[in-house]
Amino acid sequence: MSYPSSKAAIRVAAAGLLCLCASPAFAHPGGHAGLSFSDGFWHPLSGADHFLAMIAVGLWAAQIRGNAKWLLPLTFPLMMIVGAVPAFLGLVVPGVEIGVAASVLVLGGLIATALRVPVGGGAALVAVFAVMHGAAHGVELPHQASAVYYTLGFVLATALLHLTGLAAGLLANSRASLLRVGGAAIAAAGVVLMFNAV
């Protein structure tokens, strides 16, 4: 990887981390829309299962390379919305907790083994996991919160996590073993999450 590309990746990673640490600003602090957005934004950051899976999507996209670098991080947030809608309507999606935990285990395992998967197959797998994460977010919609602003919040946080993972993965691609070790650590966390989910 050339030096300019590494420098750009570092800037993206730093910007993503700063955005994750910053509190979202609103024209009317404390307003209904602002609170709904804030609740949605912080939800993916509040649990290891969501956080690790979304970072893993970015890492895996960087590892697969090619079109995966944009397709996977785009597919996940869009399919999360699909998964959240039934939950907003009060419908129960079975196996959500296990599905979310499995996403961490499987994505971590794919990174650890550096398994080459066709981009379409990778996008399909990510889409299934995204529906589970979306359903989990949807169930947590606070009472009287705006579903639209809440959704915008968790989609933005998810995109930032994907970008952070993608930037870290692009930096680590020159050291494939480092990326695989990170995947193994994520998979190990997924095993713990699976035990807690069953």
SVG drawing of the C-alpha trace seen along z (x, -y; Angstrom):
<svg xmlns="http://www.w3.org/2000/svg" viewBox="-47 -25 52 47">
<polyline fill="none" stroke="black" stroke-width="0.4" points="0.0,0.0 1.4,-3.4 2.1,-6.0 -0.7,-8.4 -3.3,-5.7 -2.2,-4.8 -2.3,-8.5 -5.8,-8.8 -6.9,-5.7 -5.5,-7.1 -7.4,-10.3 -10.7,-8.4 -10.1,-6.2 -9.3,-9.3 -12.4,-11.2 -14.6,-8.2 -13.3,-7.8 -13.8,-11.5 -17.4,-11.3 -18.1,-8.3 -16.8,-10.2 -18.6,-13.5 -22.2,-14.1 -24.6,-14.8 -25.7,-18.5 -29.2,-19.7 -30.8,-23.0 -33.2,-22.5 -31.4,-20.5 -33.7,-18.3 -36.3,-18.3 -38.3,-15.2 -36.4,-14.7 -33.1,-15.3 -33.6,-12.8 -34.9,-10.2 -31.9,-10.7 -29.5,-10.5 -31.1,-7.3 -30.7,-5.7 -27.2,-7.0 -25.9,-5.6 -27.7,-2.2 -25.1,-0.5 -22.3,-1.9 -23.8,-0.7 -23.3,3.0 -20.3,5.1 -22.5,7.3 -23.5,4.4 -20.2,2.6 -18.0,5.6 -20.3,6.8 -20.3,3.4 -16.5,2.9 -16.2,6.5 -18.2,5.6 -15.7,2.9 -12.7,5.1 -14.1,7.9 -14.9,5.5 -11.3,4.3 -10.1,7.9 -12.2,9.0 -11.3,5.8 -12.8,4.9 -16.5,3.9 -16.9,5.3 -15.3,2.1 -18.5,0.1 -21.1,2.9 -20.9,4.4 -20.9,1.2 -23.8,0.0 -25.8,3.2 -25.7,3.5 -27.4,0.1 -30.0,0.5 -31.0,4.0 -31.0,2.9 -33.9,0.6 -35.7,3.5 -35.2,5.5 -36.3,2.6 -39.6,1.9 -41.4,5.1 -40.1,4.4 -41.5,0.9 -44.8,2.4 -44.7,4.7 -43.9,7.9 -41.5,10.3 -38.6,11.5 -37.6,14.9 -33.9,15.7 -32.8,12.0 -30.3,12.3 -28.8,15.5 -28.6,14.0 -26.8,10.9 -24.3,13.0 -23.8,15.3 -23.0,12.3 -20.0,11.4 -18.8,15.0 -19.2,15.7 -17.8,12.3 -14.8,12.6 -14.2,16.2 -14.3,15.1 -11.7,12.4 -9.6,14.8 -9.5,17.5 -9.3,14.9 -11.8,17.0 -12.3,15.8 -16.1,15.3 -17.7,13.9 -18.8,10.3 -22.4,11.2 -22.3,14.0 -20.7,11.7 -23.3,9.0 -26.1,11.7 -24.6,12.9 -24.2,9.3 -27.8,8.6 -29.1,11.5 -27.1,10.3 -28.2,6.7 -31.8,7.7 -31.2,9.3 -29.4,6.2 -32.1,3.9 -34.8,6.0 -32.8,5.7 -32.6,1.9 -36.3,1.7 -37.3,3.5 -35.4,0.9 -37.2,-2.1 -37.9,-4.3 -41.5,-5.0 -42.9,-8.1 -39.6,-8.4 -39.7,-9.2 -39.0,-6.0 -37.7,-8.0 -35.1,-10.0 -34.2,-7.0 -33.5,-5.1 -31.4,-7.9 -29.4,-7.8 -28.6,-4.2 -27.9,-4.2 -25.4,-7.0 -23.6,-5.3 -23.5,-2.1 -22.0,-3.8 -19.3,-5.4 -18.4,-2.1 -18.2,-0.5 -16.0,-3.3 -13.8,-3.0 -13.5,0.8 -12.8,0.3 -10.1,-2.2 -8.5,0.0 -8.7,3.0 -7.1,1.1 -4.3,0.1 -3.9,3.7 -4.0,5.3 -0.3,4.9 0.0,7.0 -2.5,9.8 -1.6,11.6 -2.7,8.6 -6.1,8.5 -6.5,12.2 -5.6,11.8 -8.2,9.1 -10.8,11.4 -9.9,14.2 -10.5,11.8 -13.9,10.8 -14.8,14.4 -13.8,15.3 -16.1,12.4 -18.8,13.9 -18.5,17.3 -19.0,15.5 -22.0,13.6 -23.5,16.9 -23.3,18.5 -25.0,15.5 -27.7,15.5 -28.8,19.1"/>
</svg>
